[in-house]
Amino acid sequence: IQKDRANAFDKACETLSNEMVLSVFAHCIDLMLADGEFHDTEKDFVDKLYRKLDISEEYARRILEVLLLKERY
């Protein structure tokens, strides 16, 4: 979708309500970790996503840490 529509990422982020931002962010990370790895391209996407969703770096890091622990056990 992003290849066909350059602004698809921005539009998708803009449609989220404030109440959904953190849960969508966490769900994205959870999906990325499903294979047990966190690749550089995924890290780049997470960096872009938390900034676009206006999530603080500290919150983003905490969510990532919790989900990394979840995947470990």
Sequence and secondary structure as in RCSB ss.txt:
>XXXX:A:sequence
IQKDRANAFDKACETLSNEMVLSVFAHCIDLMLADGEFHDTEKDFVDKLYRKLDISEEYARRILEVLLLKERY
>XXXX:A:secstr
 TTT TTHHHHHHHTS TTTHHHHHHHHHHHHGGGS   HHHHHHHHHHHHHTT  HHHHHHHHHHHHHHHH 
